[in-house]
Amino acid sequence: MHTKLKSCGDCTLCCKLPEINDPEYHKKSFSYCKNCNLSKGSCNIYENRPMTCKTFECFYLEDKTDLKPNDVGFFIFTEQHIIFEHGEQKIRTIYCEKNRLKDLIYNLNKDKKIKALIEDGYAFHIRYDQNDNHIKIYDPQAFGEKLVFVHKNWSLQKQNEVVNFNAISTQIERR
């Protein structure tokens, strides 16, 4: 775990957006934790919070972005459970409030640190509702400046069709 370089302050988005599925505590995604004290912007069980909360690493706290989550409606993090067979995968995960999706690309591109990741070939998988199968992908090198919807239960063939269609339409748009 990294040392926190910034403070959460009044931000409690990590208490709302991700699912918590620890042995001693369960919370659905996109709903506030019952232990979140919104009026104080703090956790009522901070010292005894679930392991998921203790080990959570937000890009803002790690100083990998200057986009404060509660200001932009999303946070970025690195999925720790993904196994990389061929080196680091250039994908980061975003949990975003659904009503803030319209500003997501603009906000990502206005942050110098995130813009550098994008220029280095990083893409983002975006969770925006309680359905774990709904994913939007922001990959400007493949699809341009748009979000592409993918359903996790689609067959590999269907996923490839959507991805290839969006990549081809982006190439046509760029001409």
ZIKADA-V531709 format. One record per residue. RES is the residue in three letters. PSI is psi in whole degrees, -180 to 180 (none if undefined). OMEGA is omega as a letter, one per 20 degrees, with the letter a starting at -180 (NA if undefined). D_LAST is the distance of its C-alpha to the last C-alpha in Angstrom with 1 decimal. Layout:
# ZIKADA-V531709
RES & PSI & OMEGA & D_LAST
RES & PSI & OMEGA & D_LAST
This chain:
# ZIKADA-V531709
MET & 141 & a & 44.8
HIS & 157 & r & 43.6
THR & 135 & r & 45.5
LYS & 125 & a & 44.3
LEU & -18 & r & 43.2
LYS & 172 & a & 42.8
SER & 149 & r & 44.8
CYS & -35 & a & 43.9
GLY & -124 & a & 45.8
ASP & 9 & a & 45.4
CYS & 130 & r & 42.5
THR & 22 & a & 43.4
LEU & -32 & r & 40.0
CYS & -13 & r & 40.8
CYS & -10 & a & 43.9
LYS & -52 & a & 41.8
LEU & -49 & a & 38.5
PRO & 156 & r & 39.3
GLU & 146 & r & 41.8
ILE & 122 & a & 45.0
ASN & 58 & r & 46.5
ASP & 160 & a & 49.4
PRO & -37 & a & 52.7
GLU & -6 & a & 54.5
TYR & 135 & r & 51.9
HIS & 138 & r & 49.2
LYS & 135 & r & 46.7
LYS & 153 & r & 43.9
SER & 156 & r & 40.5
PHE & 34 & r & 39.5
SER & 143 & a & 43.1
TYR & 144 & r & 45.3
CYS & 141 & a & 47.8
LYS & -17 & a & 51.3
ASN & -1 & r & 52.3
CYS & 125 & r & 49.8
ASN & 93 & a & 51.6
LEU & -34 & a & 49.1
SER & -29 & r & 51.6
LYS & -11 & a & 52.0
GLY & 42 & a & 48.6
SER & 176 & a & 50.3
CYS & 130 & r & 51.4
ASN & -18 & a & 55.0
ILE & 32 & a & 55.3
TYR & -47 & a & 53.4
GLU & -26 & a & 56.0
ASN & 26 & a & 56.0
ARG & 160 & a & 52.4
PRO & 156 & a & 50.8
MET & -37 & r & 49.5
THR & -42 & a & 45.9
CYS & -40 & a & 46.3
LYS & -33 & a & 48.0
THR & 0 & a & 45.4
PHE & 134 & a & 42.3
GLU & 107 & a & 40.0
CYS & 139 & r & 37.6
PHE & -36 & a & 35.0
TYR & -47 & a & 36.5
LEU & -29 & r & 40.0
GLU & 2 & a & 38.8
ASP & 33 & r & 37.2
LYS & -5 & r & 33.7
THR & 155 & r & 32.4
ASP & 7 & r & 33.8
LEU & 106 & r & 32.7
LYS & 125 & a & 36.1
PRO & -46 & a & 35.7
ASN & -16 & r & 37.8
ASP & -34 & a & 35.9
VAL & -11 & r & 32.5
GLY & 17 & r & 33.7
PHE & 161 & r & 32.6
PHE & 157 & a & 33.6
ILE & 143 & r & 32.0
PHE & 167 & r & 33.9
THR & 125 & r & 33.9
GLU & 119 & a & 35.2
GLN & -21 & a & 38.3
HIS & -4 & r & 39.0
ILE & 131 & r & 35.9
ILE & 127 & a & 37.0
PHE & 111 & a & 34.7
GLU & -27 & a & 35.3
HIS & 52 & a & 32.9
GLY & -175 & a & 33.0
GLU & 131 & r & 31.6
GLN & 135 & a & 29.0
LYS & 60 & r & 26.4
ILE & 134 & r & 26.8
ARG & 153 & a & 28.8
THR & 141 & r & 30.2
ILE & 132 & r & 30.2
TYR & 124 & a & 32.7
CYS & 136 & r & 31.6
GLU & 135 & a & 33.5
LYS & -40 & a & 31.7
ASN & -7 & r & 31.9
ARG & 0 & r & 30.2
LEU & -35 & a & 27.0
LYS & -26 & a & 25.3
ASP & 0 & a & 25.7
LEU & -53 & a & 25.2
ILE & -43 & r & 21.7
TYR & -48 & a & 22.7
ASN & -41 & r & 26.0
LEU & -42 & a & 24.7
ASN & -17 & r & 22.3
LYS & -12 & r & 25.2
ASP & 121 & a & 27.5
LYS & -38 & a & 27.3
LYS & -41 & r & 28.8
ILE & -39 & r & 26.4
LYS & -39 & r & 23.4
ALA & -39 & r & 24.7
LEU & -44 & a & 24.9
ILE & -45 & r & 21.3
GLU & -24 & r & 20.3
ASP & 4 & r & 22.7
GLY & 11 & r & 20.8
TYR & 148 & r & 23.1
ALA & 166 & a & 22.3
PHE & 133 & r & 24.6
HIS & 127 & a & 26.4
ILE & 123 & r & 27.7
ARG & 133 & a & 31.0
TYR & 2 & r & 31.5
ASP & 179 & a & 34.4
GLN & -15 & a & 37.6
ASN & 108 & a & 36.0
ASP & -17 & a & 35.3
ASN & -14 & r & 33.1
HIS & 117 & r & 30.5
ILE & 138 & r & 27.9
LYS & 144 & a & 24.6
ILE & 132 & r & 22.3
TYR & 106 & r & 20.4
ASP & 87 & a & 18.3
PRO & -27 & r & 15.4
GLN & -32 & a & 14.4
ALA & -39 & a & 14.3
PHE & 2 & a & 13.5
GLY & -160 & a & 12.2
GLU & 64 & r & 14.7
LYS & 161 & r & 16.5
LEU & 135 & a & 19.7
VAL & 126 & r & 19.9
PHE & 135 & r & 23.3
VAL & 138 & r & 25.2
HIS & 126 & a & 28.8
LYS & -26 & a & 31.0
ASN & -3 & r & 33.0
TRP & 151 & r & 30.2
SER & 160 & r & 30.7
LEU & -37 & r & 28.7
GLN & -46 & a & 27.0
LYS & -43 & r & 26.1
GLN & -44 & r & 24.7
ASN & -38 & r & 22.6
GLU & -46 & a & 21.3
VAL & -46 & a & 20.3
VAL & -47 & a & 18.8
ASN & -40 & r & 16.9
PHE & -46 & a & 15.7
ASN & -36 & r & 14.5
ALA & -43 & r & 12.8
ILE & -44 & a & 11.0
SER & -32 & r & 10.1
THR & -41 & r & 8.8
GLN & -40 & r & 6.6
ILE & -44 & r & 5.4
GLU & -34 & a & 5.5
ARG & -18 & a & 3.8
ARG & none & NA & 0.0
